[in-house]
Structure formats: C-alpha cells, structure tokens
Amino acid sequence: MFTDIYHTGYLTDNMADVLELLRRTFDGTVIAEMAAGDGGRLAYLRLGSAEVEVIEPADKARLGGRRGLVLDHVGYSVDDIDAAIADLEARGVRFQTAQPTINAVGQRMIYLDPSTCGGSKVHLTEVRSA
C-alpha cells in the first residue's frame, strides 16, 4: 500500500531557528517555503534522501506549550489514494475528512483518524509513480 515515507512533519514556534538547526546539524536544504492556510508558515527541507515539513502555526497554542522542533505527523506516499482509502476502511480505519483534500503543493492527501491507528497522526499523499 505505502510506496515510501512522504515526509515527517514537525511543528515549531520559531521557523528561523529550526531551519538554521536543520541546515547546520543535518545539512538540510530548504526546497520550498510558503504561507500556511492558517496564516502560519510552511517549509520543506531535504535531509539526505528524506523530506521534512516544518510548520510554524499562526496559533502557537497548537504546540501545547512545547518549543523548538516538535514531531507532529508522518506522511506516507501511495500511488492510488482512493484504493488505499478503500483498503484501510475495510480494515476499520476512519479518516478525519470524508474525501481527500489538496495539499500545499497540489497533491491529493488525507489524514487518518488517530483513534483508529494507534493514536498517531498520519496522512496519505498520492504520489503517482512515473
């Protein structure tokens, strides 16, 4: 079902500090920065062959009082999101929305309901193989 890890998503209270940390410590390369839908900021970085998403939410309460680099979610790549949804629904997994949405870079994605997947925040992103 999963073809790869799409990215690991982190929340932060200070985008500039975290980007500097990831550049300095892990040789991270920023591949995109943009505004988030909630008025916050997003950045995508390449760390070796892995991609990391960093989210500085407009509402810092989302961090629950935590600071720095806070693990938020893991995104998995799938070739066919509709088939993956049907398969997971048959296994008892629920989703946070009825249908996939479009992410910041134009791909279809959907979050799983954490209560049906061990409490973790997970999303699927459709990344079609070439």
Summary of the structure (lengths in Angstrom):
residues: 130
radius of gyration: 15.1
end to end distance: 16.7
largest distance: 44.4
contacts: 369
relative contact order: 0.22
helix: 22%
strand: 41%
